[in-house]
Amino acid sequence: MEGLTMKYFVLKPRSKTKDDVYAEASRAAMKTYAKYIWDVNTDLSDQLYEWVNKEHLKSLDCKGDD
């Protein structure tokens, strides 16, 4: 992939709408990252899981695109 070269990118786990696939993907990525770092940084892993769960619950209250 020649066009996309970057060192970092930002995840935004907060949903703007009920069906915000970008926020959902961000939360999934955060959970995967938390799983991978569990053995070396349990505190950060736990905090990431808590953040994801909080944002998921907030997403359930979002207004839909309907």
N, C-alpha and C positions, 0 to 999 in steps of 0.2 A: 504494500500500500504506500504509494509514493506521496500522495497529497497530504496525508495526516501525520505530522510529526510533532509530538509534544512530550514534555517531561511529566506533566501533571494534568489532571482534569478534575472538575468539581462534581461531587454528587449532591443532589438536592432531594432529601428524603421527604420533604413536606409536600403533600398533595395540594394542588390548586383546584382540582375538580374531583368528582367521585371516581372517574376512570382515568386518572393521571398515570399513564404507563411509564413515564419517565421517573416519577417519584417511586413507583413500585419497583422499577429496575434498580434504582439507587438503593432502596432498602434491601433488596436481594443481594446486591454487591457488598453492602456493609455487613450483612450477616455472614457472607462467605469470608470476607476479610477477618471478621471477629473469630470465626471458626479456625482459620489458619494461624492466628496469633495467640490462641488460647494458651498454649504451652509456655510461651515466653512472656506474655503480658496479660495475665488473667483479669486484672483490674480494667484495663482499656477494653478488653473483649467484653466484659460484663457491661461496661458503660455504653458500648456501641449497641449491644443487644437491647438494653433498656431504651435507648434513643429510638431504635427501629420500632420497638413495640409501641412506644408513645406516639410516634408519627403514624403508625398503622391505625391505632385507635382514633386519632384525629381524622384520618382519611375517611373513616366510616361516617363521620358527621358532615363531610363535604357535600355541597350542593352538586347534583348530578348535571351531566351534559344534556339530559333529556329535555 
